[in-house]
């Protein structure tokens, strides 16, 4: 079940007084009432506004909600502090929730026409805790169809919501095609076991690309720096350049500039649409660290004959 930020739904600050909350609700109710509104999703927005006002209009309900609000973010899966559901929220329960959402019912009780004539859902058990972890992924693994072994700790709680132990768990996870750094993946039912027959929690994996010795990442594209001698830039050359799957031959045109970028299509990271991004090859001139007498003489002769002023427009 997703967390609902009732303040955000009404468009008021958490510090708003009762008058401001009531005024905000009336404004939204007039705007989205199904009998008069032609707005898209008007009925759903009207129900959201009514639910938010029901939660915030009384001091007791608002206090219960405020105690839970710090544990959730709007639109994201919600799991309160351990044990709160087994106590019926923070003192709620036994109230008619009508057609309101599961989130509202989990705080203020589950009786009403939508919940089986007054039986509490919580009597059927409590859902297990979700587990969050970061998963380091090598760039090469984003192109692979092989599964990756993931090991993690699963917490176990007793009926009172107290943490009693951890157990180790391992899964073989296939990295989704086109996965991005920082992307969050949900594995349903792979979290902590439920209590009293409740459903298992979920496992959330946050993808973190491991630093690569050769490539930097820009979205779906890769960047590699190619060291070249000054005469290779001046005369042109062909160089074998590494990619994630092997090497490609890159032709560097004569007269190329230091810092210039060349690109190779289809050698970047995999996109969700199925194509691969670019490999950008950044040219970098590397000067010899030492010059013997003969080589130095050649550089001096070149300097005289080239008649080239790099600072002409400086």
C-alpha positions as CSV (number, residue, x, y, z in Angstrom):
1,X,0.0,0.0,0.0
2,X,1.2,3.5,-0.9
3,X,1.6,6.3,1.6
4,X,-0.7,9.3,1.2
5,X,0.4,12.8,2.1
6,X,-2.9,14.3,3.1
7,X,-1.4,17.8,3.4
8,X,-0.1,17.5,-0.1
9,X,-3.4,16.3,-1.5
10,X,-5.2,19.3,0.0
11,X,-2.4,21.7,-1.0
12,X,-1.7,23.0,2.6
13,X,1.3,23.1,4.8
14,X,1.5,20.6,7.8
15,X,1.3,23.7,10.1
16,X,-2.1,24.8,8.6
17,X,-4.9,25.4,11.1
18,X,-8.3,23.8,11.0
19,X,-9.8,26.8,9.1
20,X,-7.2,26.6,6.3
21,X,-7.7,22.8,6.0
22,X,-11.5,23.2,5.8
23,X,-11.2,26.0,3.2
24,X,-8.8,23.9,1.1
25,X,-11.1,20.9,1.2
26,X,-14.2,23.0,0.2
27,X,-12.3,24.5,-2.8
28,X,-11.2,21.0,-4.1
29,X,-14.7,19.5,-3.4
30,X,-16.3,22.2,-5.5
31,X,-13.7,21.8,-8.3
32,X,-13.8,18.0,-8.5
33,X,-17.4,17.0,-7.5
34,X,-18.4,14.3,-10.0
35,X,-21.8,16.0,-10.5
36,X,-20.3,19.2,-11.9
37,X,-16.7,18.7,-12.8
38,X,-15.5,17.8,-16.3
39,X,-11.9,17.4,-15.1
40,X,-10.0,14.2,-15.9
41,X,-10.1,11.8,-12.9
42,X,-12.4,14.2,-11.1
43,X,-14.1,11.4,-9.1
44,X,-10.7,10.0,-7.9
45,X,-9.5,13.4,-6.9
46,X,-12.7,14.2,-5.1
47,X,-12.4,10.9,-3.1
48,X,-8.7,11.8,-2.2
49,X,-9.7,15.2,-1.0
50,X,-12.6,13.8,1.1
51,X,-10.3,11.2,2.6
52,X,-7.6,13.8,3.4
53,X,-10.2,16.0,5.1
54,X,-11.6,13.1,7.1
55,X,-8.1,12.4,8.4
56,X,-7.2,16.0,9.3
57,X,-10.4,17.5,10.4
58,X,-10.3,16.2,14.0
59,X,-7.4,16.7,16.4
60,X,-7.2,13.0,17.4
61,X,-7.0,11.6,13.9
62,X,-4.6,14.3,12.8
63,X,-2.3,13.6,15.7
64,X,-2.3,9.8,14.8
65,X,-1.6,10.7,11.2
66,X,1.2,13.2,12.0
67,X,2.9,10.5,14.1
68,X,3.0,8.2,11.1
69,X,3.8,10.8,8.4
70,X,7.5,10.9,9.2
71,X,7.8,7.3,8.1
72,X,6.4,7.7,4.6
73,X,6.7,9.6,1.3
74,X,3.8,10.4,-1.0
75,X,3.1,7.7,-3.5
76,X,5.8,5.3,-2.2
77,X,5.3,2.0,-0.5
78,X,4.5,2.6,3.2
79,X,5.7,0.5,6.1
80,X,5.3,2.1,9.6
81,X,7.5,1.6,12.6
82,X,7.6,-2.1,13.8
83,X,4.5,-3.1,15.7
84,X,2.2,-0.1,14.9
85,X,-0.3,-2.2,13.0
86,X,-0.6,-4.8,15.7
87,X,-1.7,-2.1,18.0
88,X,-4.3,-0.8,15.6
89,X,-2.2,2.2,14.5
90,X,-1.5,4.6,17.3
91,X,-4.8,4.2,19.1
92,X,-7.2,4.1,16.1
93,X,-9.6,1.4,15.2
94,X,-13.2,0.6,15.3
95,X,-14.2,3.5,13.1
96,X,-16.2,3.4,9.9
97,X,-13.8,3.8,6.9
98,X,-16.5,3.6,4.2
99,X,-14.9,3.7,0.7
100,X,-11.6,5.1,1.8
101,X,-8.2,3.7,0.8
102,X,-6.3,0.8,2.4
103,X,-3.8,3.3,3.8
104,X,-6.6,5.3,5.6
105,X,-8.1,2.0,6.9
106,X,-4.7,0.8,8.2
107,X,-4.5,3.8,10.5
108,X,-8.1,4.4,11.6
109,X,-9.7,1.0,11.5
110,X,-11.2,-1.5,9.0
111,X,-14.9,-1.6,9.8
112,X,-17.4,-0.6,7.3
113,X,-19.2,-1.8,4.1
114,X,-16.0,-2.4,2.3
115,X,-14.4,-4.6,4.9
116,X,-16.6,-7.6,5.5
117,X,-19.1,-6.3,8.2
118,X,-16.7,-5.1,10.8
119,X,-13.9,-7.8,10.8
120,X,-10.4,-6.3,11.0
121,X,-7.9,-7.1,8.3
122,X,-5.2,-7.0,10.9
123,X,-6.7,-10.1,12.5
124,X,-5.5,-12.0,9.4
125,X,-1.9,-11.2,10.1
126,X,0.7,-8.4,9.5
127,X,2.7,-7.9,6.4
128,X,6.5,-8.4,6.8
129,X,9.0,-5.7,6.7
130,X,10.5,-4.5,3.3
131,X,14.3,-4.9,2.9
132,X,16.3,-2.2,1.2
133,X,19.9,-2.7,-0.1
134,X,22.3,-1.3,-2.7
135,X,23.5,-3.7,-5.5
136,X,26.9,-2.9,-7.1
137,X,26.8,-3.7,-10.8
138,X,29.7,-3.8,-13.2
139,X,29.1,-2.0,-16.5
140,X,29.7,-5.3,-18.4
141,X,26.9,-6.9,-16.3
142,X,24.3,-4.5,-17.7
143,X,24.8,-6.2,-21.1
144,X,24.7,-9.8,-19.8
145,X,21.8,-12.1,-19.8
146,X,23.3,-14.1,-16.9
147,X,21.7,-13.9,-13.4
148,X,23.7,-12.2,-10.6
149,X,23.8,-13.7,-7.1
150,X,22.5,-11.4,-4.4
151,X,23.0,-12.1,-0.7
152,X,21.3,-10.1,2.1
153,X,20.0,-10.2,5.6
154,X,16.3,-10.7,6.3
155,X,14.9,-9.4,9.7
156,X,12.4,-11.5,11.7
157,X,9.9,-9.9,14.1
158,X,7.7,-11.5,16.8
159,X,3.9,-10.9,17.1
160,X,4.6,-7.8,19.1
161,X,6.6,-6.3,16.3
162,X,10.0,-6.7,18.1
163,X,13.1,-7.6,16.1
164,X,14.3,-11.0,17.2
165,X,16.8,-12.2,14.6
166,X,18.3,-12.0,11.1
167,X,18.7,-14.7,8.6
168,X,20.9,-14.8,5.5
169,X,19.1,-15.2,2.1
170,X,20.5,-15.5,-1.4
171,X,18.8,-15.0,-4.8
172,X,19.8,-15.1,-8.4
173,X,18.7,-11.8,-9.9
174,X,18.6,-11.0,-13.6
175,X,19.7,-7.4,-14.2
176,X,16.9,-5.7,-16.2
177,X,17.9,-4.5,-19.7
178,X,18.6,-0.8,-19.8
179,X,18.9,-0.5,-16.0
180,X,20.3,2.9,-14.9
181,X,22.5,3.9,-12.0
182,X,20.4,4.7,-9.0
183,X,17.3,2.8,-10.3
184,X,15.2,1.0,-7.7
185,X,14.0,-2.5,-8.4
186,X,11.3,-4.3,-6.5
187,X,11.3,-8.0,-5.9
188,X,7.9,-8.9,-4.5
189,X,7.7,-11.2,-1.5
190,X,11.4,-11.5,-1.0
191,X,11.6,-9.3,2.1
192,X,10.9,-10.3,5.8
193,X,8.2,-12.9,6.4
194,X,4.8,-11.8,7.6
195,X,3.4,-12.3,11.1
196,X,0.4,-14.5,11.8
197,X,-0.1,-15.5,8.2
198,X,0.5,-12.0,6.7
199,X,2.2,-11.5,3.4
200,X,5.9,-11.3,3.1
201,X,7.6,-7.9,2.6
202,X,9.4,-6.9,-0.6
203,X,13.1,-6.6,-1.4
204,X,14.1,-3.3,-3.0
205,X,17.5,-3.2,-4.8
206,X,19.0,0.2,-5.6
207,X,21.4,-0.2,-8.6
208,X,24.9,1.4,-8.2
209,X,27.3,1.2,-11.1
210,X,30.8,0.2,-9.9
211,X,33.5,2.6,-11.1
212,X,35.2,1.3,-14.3
213,X,39.0,1.7,-14.9
214,X,38.4,2.9,-18.5
215,X,34.9,4.2,-18.9
216,X,32.9,7.1,-17.5
217,X,29.1,7.1,-17.8
218,X,26.8,9.8,-19.2
219,X,23.3,8.5,-19.3
220,X,23.2,5.7,-21.8
221,X,26.6,6.8,-23.3
222,X,30.2,5.8,-22.3
223,X,33.3,8.0,-22.5
224,X,36.8,6.8,-22.8
225,X,40.0,8.9,-23.1
226,X,42.4,7.9,-25.9
227,X,46.0,8.9,-25.5
228,X,47.8,9.9,-28.7
229,X,51.2,11.2,-29.7
230,X,51.2,14.7,-31.2
231,X,52.2,13.4,-34.6
232,X,49.3,11.0,-34.5
233,X,46.9,13.9,-34.2
234,X,48.8,15.8,-36.9
235,X,49.1,13.0,-39.4
236,X,46.1,10.8,-38.5
237,X,46.2,7.2,-37.4
238,X,44.1,4.1,-36.7
239,X,43.9,2.8,-33.1
240,X,42.2,-0.2,-31.5
241,X,39.9,1.2,-28.8
242,X,38.4,-0.9,-26.0
243,X,34.7,-1.3,-25.6
244,X,32.6,-3.3,-23.1
245,X,32.5,-6.3,-25.5
246,X,35.9,-6.2,-27.2
247,X,37.8,-3.7,-29.4
248,X,37.0,-1.5,-32.4
249,X,39.3,0.1,-34.9
250,X,39.0,3.9,-34.8
251,X,40.3,6.1,-37.5
252,X,41.7,9.5,-36.2
253,X,41.7,12.0,-39.1
254,X,44.8,14.1,-39.7
255,X,44.6,17.5,-38.1
256,X,42.5,16.3,-35.1
257,X,42.6,18.4,-32.0
258,X,43.4,17.7,-28.4
259,X,40.2,17.3,-26.4
260,X,38.1,16.5,-29.5
261,X,35.5,13.8,-29.2
262,X,34.7,11.1,-31.7
263,X,31.8,8.8,-31.3
264,X,31.1,5.1,-32.1
265,X,27.4,4.3,-32.5
266,X,26.0,1.2,-30.6
267,X,28.9,0.7,-28.2
268,X,27.4,2.5,-25.1
269,X,25.0,1.1,-22.5
270,X,21.8,-0.7,-23.3
271,X,18.6,1.4,-23.4
272,X,15.3,0.0,-22.2
273,X,14.0,0.4,-25.8
274,X,16.6,-2.2,-26.9
275,X,19.3,0.0,-28.6
276,X,22.7,0.9,-27.2
277,X,24.1,4.4,-26.7
278,X,27.3,5.9,-28.1
279,X,30.9,5.4,-27.0
280,X,32.5,8.8,-27.0
281,X,36.3,8.7,-27.6
282,X,38.0,11.8,-26.2
283,X,41.4,12.5,-27.8
284,X,44.2,13.4,-25.5
285,X,47.7,14.4,-26.7
286,X,50.5,12.9,-24.6
287,X,54.0,14.5,-24.9
288,X,57.2,12.5,-24.6
289,X,58.6,13.0,-21.1
290,X,62.2,13.0,-22.3
291,X,63.9,14.2,-25.5
292,X,67.3,13.1,-26.6
293,X,69.5,15.4,-28.6
294,X,68.5,14.1,-32.1
295,X,64.7,14.2,-31.3
296,X,65.0,17.7,-29.8
297,X,66.7,18.9,-33.0
298,X,63.8,17.5,-35.0
299,X,61.3,19.4,-32.9
300,X,63.4,22.6,-33.3
301,X,63.5,22.1,-37.1
302,X,59.7,21.5,-37.1
303,X,59.1,24.7,-35.1
304,X,61.0,26.7,-37.7
305,X,59.4,25.1,-40.8
306,X,55.8,24.8,-39.6
307,X,55.3,28.6,-39.3
308,X,52.5,27.9,-36.9
309,X,51.3,30.3,-34.2
310,X,48.9,28.6,-31.8
311,X,48.1,31.9,-30.2
312,X,47.2,33.8,-33.3
313,X,43.7,34.6,-32.0
314,X,44.7,34.6,-28.3
